[in-house]
Amino acid sequence: MCPRPAKLGEVQRAALGAALSAALRGEVRFDNAARAVYATDSSNYRHVPLGVVFPVDHADVASASRLAAEAGAALLARGAGTSLAGQACNEAVVVDMSRHMSRIVEIDADRRLARAEPGVVLDDLRRAAERCGLTFGPDPATHAWCTLGGMIGNNSCGTHGLYAGKTSDNVESLRLVLA
């Protein structure tokens, strides 16, 4: 059983922000303005995060995860914040992968396979796949903004879910590598 994340006081929150800033190559924002922006998603819920990090690669994500765990803080991966039930806001270190981790690594038309980073917007993947005569089946209403990582986290489906399947039906494998 995983321990419940601790509530951090202001001193511990500031120390965590400083540790993340020293360890990550990506941007770290623990200021009130960034926290306010990430306190909500497309739902009515509001939870002010501890801070926000914008990792540049998986090594930054692994470092943020390790440092948050050492501080006893929760970590929340976030896409575009289009969630309708509060999944993208929490009193945690929010990891926004949409800024830097948004590359389509490859599209292999023969294997009908795409490799992409979690911050890729669904419509961007679809445009790239269309050039190979392919598409990605799940079709949430927020397709122009939602990211693949967020879709995986929410198991999005949309209006074509009955014949195209949910996101989990269209994702072959996920791999999390922690240092």
Secondary structure as UniProt FT lines:
FT   HELIX           10..23
FT   STRAND          27..29
FT   HELIX           32..37
FT   TURN            38..39
FT   STRAND          51..54
FT   HELIX           58..71
FT   STRAND          75..78
FT   TURN            87..88
FT   STRAND          93..96
FT   TURN            98..100
FT   STRAND          104..108
FT   TURN            109..112
FT   STRAND          113..116
FT   TURN            118..119
FT   HELIX           122..130
FT   TURN            131..133
FT   TURN            141..145
FT   HELIX           148..154
FT   TURN            159..160
FT   HELIX           161..164
FT   HELIX           167..170
//
